[in-house]
Amino acid sequence: MKILLIMINLIILHLFLLGEDKVISGGTSFLMEKVPIASLTPYRLSFSAKVDGPGNFEDSPQLEYLFMNADKAKMGRKMAGWKIIFYDSLGREIKLHYASFWKCVFSKKIKLYNDEFYTPDGAAFLSVEFAPGEIEDKVCVSSPVLKKIDTSMILNLNPEFKLGPYNYSGIGQLSGGKMMVTEEGVTKLDLRNGWAVGNHIPVRPGENLQISVSATGFKKMGAVLKFNYYNTEGNEISRDRANLRIPQGEEKVLSYDFIVPDNANSIKIILGGAVYNWIKLERILK
């Protein structure tokens, strides 16, 4: 019985890492600092938060319009947000070679926020740093939890966009696109006049994968679906393109099977020219 209790406690410690409640104003502050993590592993950071001050969508509706560029000073007011910093086993910061989409606390009401991400190669610790935006804002953050998530079958994060219209987990770069909500309340990725680049997804050389999409084509040339492979240093080593033609105005579900090339450590998915209902990168079990 004692052994069982010890194992249960270790599992809880391994899966649920709790931070402290915080009120952040006047400068940056750590919500979590140097928390132990596993390398090349998917996690979800969850917390409840609100903004006390004018930097919210309710009091300043124009900020919702500027949300896509909220971290760019030339677009106006900065909003309260957070970033995740990774460290190696010696406590040295790992400089990421890819972009991470801007994250912000946008409401004066308490809301639940979820941030899903993969840890980079060699990561052993992480910190979560908050910034209040402008000086008059104050961010109240509570109940932070860091938890591993299951990507054993579907590798890409937030594949059906169920985390909501302000959550861009899994997307690193976005140009001319946005999340949209249908009349039925379903969130989709609208890339009719834009494109998106996903964050790095860890893969293994030689494994069999399938990428599939459900989308409505917009451009005459059809939807764009391609991906780039990277080595452990983050250097691009090759490219591939799925010939999934979704004609303008048609909604289709299409898939493409492929084998990960030698020396590939991660993959990035690139999308455009359609409204996407979902995107799934899955392992093919043989």
N, C-alpha and C positions, 0 to 999 in steps of 0.2 A: 504493500500500500504506500509506504514512504517513497519507494522508487517511482511509482505511478504519479504521485503528487509532485515530485521533483521534475519529472518529464513534462507534466502539464504546465508547471510554472515556467519551465524553459521555453516551451512552445509559445506561451503568452508573451514572454519577454521578447522572443524572436520576432513575433508577428505584429505586436502592438507596442510602439514606442511613443510615449506620451510626452508632450512638451508642457510648458506652463502658460496660464492665461496672461495676456499682456495688454497694456494700453500704451500705444506708440504715438508720440508726437514730437515735433521739433527736430527729428533726425532719424537715422536708421537704427534698428534694434533687432536682435536675434530672437526669433520665436523658438527655434531649436538650434543648438550649437554642438558641432562635432559628435553627432549621433552615429553609432556604428551601423554600417549597411553592408550588403553584398554587392559585388561587382556584376555588371551586365544583367541586372535584375529589375523587373518592373515593380514600381511602388505607387501607392496612392497616398498623397498628403491631403487630409481633410481637417477642416476647422470651421467654426462659426465666426462671423465678423460683421462689423458695420462701420460706417464712417460718420463721425461727429464733425460737422463742418460743411461748407458749401460744395465740396468735391464729391458729389453723388448725382446719380441720374435724376432723382426726384426733384431736387432743388435746382439743378442745372441741366436741363434736358439736352442742351447742346453737347454735353459731354458724351452722351450715348452716340451721337453722330461722330464724335472724334475718337470713339473707343478704339477703332482700328489703328489709330496713330497716337494713342494716349501717351507713349513714351517719347514723342518727338516734340521738343519745345516750340518749334515753329508752328505746330498745330494748336498751340494754346496751353491751357492749364494741365499740369501733370496730375495724375491721379494716384491714390494710395495703391501700392502694389507690393509684390514679394518676388524674390528670386531664390533659387536653390544653388548653393555653392558646394562643390565636391572636393574631397581631399584624398590623397593616397594614404598608405599605411604609415607614412612618416609625418603626416599632418600637413603636407604641402598641397596647396591649391592646384586642382587640375584645370588647366585652361581649356575650355571646350572649343572645338574646331567647328561648331555648328551653332546656328541661331536657335533661341528658344522664344516662342511667341510671348508677347507682353501679357502679364497677368495683373489684374487689378481688383480691388474691392470697390464695388460700384454703388452700393445702396446705403441709405441711412437706417435701413431696417436690418435686423439680424438675419443673415442668410447663411446657408451651408455652402462652402466652397470645396471643390475637389480638384486636385491637380495630379494627373497621372503622368509618369515619366519612367524612362529606363535610366539606370545608373551607368556611367561610362566605364570603359575598361580600366581596371586598376583602382577603382573607387573603394575606399574603406570607411569613409565618414562623410556626413553631409551636414550643412547648416542651412537654416531657412531665415533669410534676412528680409525684414519689412522696412518700407519707407512710407511715410505718411502723405507723400505728394507735396502739396503746398503747406506753408508754415501754419496756416490756421486750421488745418485738418488734424483730426485725432482718430486713430484707428483702434477699435476695441476688438481683440481677438481672443477667442476662448475655445476650449476643448480640442486642441490639436492632436491628431492621431496620424502616425505613419505606419502603413500596413503594406505588406507584399500582396500583389494581385496575381491572379492566374492567367498566364498567356500561353499555356501549354499547347493549345490548339490554334487559337486566333492570336497572331503575334502582334498586330498593330493595335494601338491603344484607341479607345473610344470609337470602335469601328462603325457603330450605328448612330453616333452623335447624341447618345442618350444623356450625356452630361449637360446638355442644354445649349442655348444659343450664344452664351457668353463664354463658353468653355472650349478652348482650342487645344486641349491635350492631344499630343501626338503630332501637332503641326508646328513646324519651325519657322516657315516663311509663308507669307500670304500677300498677293498683289491683285487688287481689283476684285477680290472675292469676299464672301462673308457667310456666316451662318444665317439661315432664314427659317422662319416658323410658318408652317402651313395653317390653313383655317382649322384643321383638325388637331393642331397643337404639336405636330411632328417637326422635329428639327432636321434640316438638311443642309448640305454644304453647297452653296451657290457659287459656282465658278463659270457662269455663262460668259462673263467678260474678264476673267482673271485666271490665276493659277495658284496652286499651293504645293509646297514641298514639305514632306513629313520629316519628323525627327529620325535619327538613326535607330534601326531595329536590329538587335543582335541576331546573327544567323551563323550556321556552320557550313563550311565547304562540303559540297557533295550532297547536301540534303535536298529532298524533293519538296518544292513549295508550289502552292497555287494562289494566284491573286485573282479575286473576283470583285465585280462591282455591279451595283444596281444604280442606273442613272438615266437621265433624260438628256439627249444630245441637244446642243444649241447651235454650234457653228457648223457650217457646211462641210468642213473637213472632218467633222466628228470629234468625239471626246479624245482627250490626250491621256494616255496612261503609260508611263515609263518609269524606270528605276535605275539608280546608280549603286554600284558596289564600292565598299571602302575597306581598306586594310586596318590593322590594329593601330597604325599611326594616324588614321583619319584621312589618308590620301585616297582619292578616287582611283580605282584600278580598272573599271570597265563599266559599260552601260548596256542596258537592254530596253527594248520597247515592245510592249504587248500590242499586237495588232487587233485591238478591240474597237471596231468601228461602230459607234452609236450615232446613227444619222440624226440630223436636225429634227427636233420635234418628236422623236421616238423614244420610248422608255424600254430599256432592255436590261437583262441580267446576263453578263458575259464573264468568262473566266479564261485564265492562261496559266499553263503548267510550265515549270522551269526547274533547272538544277542550279544550285548556288555554285559559282566558279571557285577554283582554287584560290587560296589566300584571302578570301572575302571574310571579313569580320562583322560587317553590318551592311544594311541596305536602306536606301531612302526612296520613298514613293513620290512621284511627281504627277500631279493631276491638273486638268483644265478642260474648258470648253463644254461643260455640262453641269447639270444639277445632280448631285450625288445623294442617293438615299442611304447607301452604305458602301464601305470598302473593307474587304477582308483579305488578309494575308495569312494563309493556313498551311500547316504541315500536312503532307500527304503520307499517310501511314501505309507501309507495304509489308 
